[in-house]
Amino acid sequence: MGGTNVALCTHRSWMTSAAQRIERRPDMHVEISTDNTINGSEALIADLTAAIQHELGHFDAHVTRVEVHLQDTNAGKSGPDDIECTLEVRLKGQQPVITKDASDTLDKATKGASTKMKALLTTTLGKLSERR
């Protein structure tokens, strides 16, 4: 998955700290895909996987798979909010839920989409438990 590294984050504190803190939830299945302008290196995939598992690990009993789609909407040219992260979470026995976020860095876009997903899962699972 070649491409330019133009918009890859220069500040990875969120991903790095999440990778260091991950002690649980190694079984949450996370699939990451990038467009051809984002370098989907093994290190990037490992960092993102650990960060997603950390952020959404609380829900792993309800989640079958997390799909992360990363794209540079300006195809390598830098600009505001040109990196988009889409998270699709598959819940057991439910339709998938999706969140998106865009930012100027991969780190910020992924963190934003993960934060939105955490809130969405809290609401969705809360409503499901109220029905039972």
N, C-alpha and C positions, 0 to 999 in steps of 0.2 A: 504494500500500500504506500507507494511513493507519494511524492508531492512536496510542496514547499512547507517550510516550518514557520512561515511568516507570523501566524497568529497564535502559535502555541504559547501557553502561558509562561511568563518569565517569573511568576511568583506561584510556587506550588505548595505553599504552606498547608492549605486545607487538605490536599491529596496526600502529601507526605505524612502529616500528623495522623491522618486517618489510617494510612498504611502501617504506621508504627503502633497505633492503638488497637488494631484489629486482633482480638484474641478469640473472638467467638464468631459464629455464623459463617464458617468457611464453606458451608454447603449451599449457600444461596447461589443459584445459577445466574450468572451475568454474562450477556453477550454484547459485545461492543463492535459497532461498525462505523467506519469513517468514509467520507467521500475521498476522491483522489487528490485533494489539495491538503489534506491533513495527514501527517505522517503517523500512522497507527503503530508505533514501535511497541515492542514487548514491554518496555519499561512504562510507557504511557498506559498501555492496557492494564498492566498490573496495578499501577497507581489508581487508575479510575475504578477498577474492580474493587479494590480494597476500600476506597472512599464510598462507593455506592453500598457495599456490604455493611460498612459501618453506619452510614446514614439510615439505611432501611432495614438493618438487621433485626430490629424490634418486631418486624412484621413477617419474619421468615416462615413462621408456621402457616401463614396465609398465602404466601407468594410461591408460585411455581417457577417463574422465570422473570428476569428483568432484561429488557432489550434497550440498549443505549445507542442512539444514532447521532453522530456528530457530523456537522457540515459547515463549510465556510461559504456563506452566501455570496460573498464578493470574490470568490475564486482566487484567493491568494493576495488580493489587495487589502491593505488594512483599512479599517474604518470602524465607526461605532456600531456595536451590536452586530458584527458580521459573523460571529461564531454562534451556531445554533445547536443546542442539545435537546433532543427529544427522548424522553424516558417512557417506555411502555412496560407496565407491570401486569403480569398475568396472575390473577388471583384464583385460588382453587374454587371451582364451581361458579365463577363469575365471568363477566365480560372483562376484557383488558381495560385498564385505565391509563390515560396518557397525560403527561405534562410536558411543557416546552419552556425553554428560556433562551434568551440571546444576550450575548455580551461581547466585549472586545477581547476576552481571553477564554480559552478552553476551561480553565479552572473556575472562573466566575459563572460561565454558562452551565457547567455541570453542577456546581453547588446550588445555583438558582433552581434548576430543574429538580434536583434532589430535595431541596427544601419544600418546593411546591408539592412534590409527590408525597412527602412525609405528611403534610397537612391533608392532602386528598385521601390518603389511605386511612388516616385517623378518622376523618369524617365518614368515609365509606364503610369502614369496618364497624364504626360506632353505630351507624344506622342499621347495618345487618344484625348486629347483636341485639338491638332494641326490638327487632321483628321476631326474634326467636323466643 
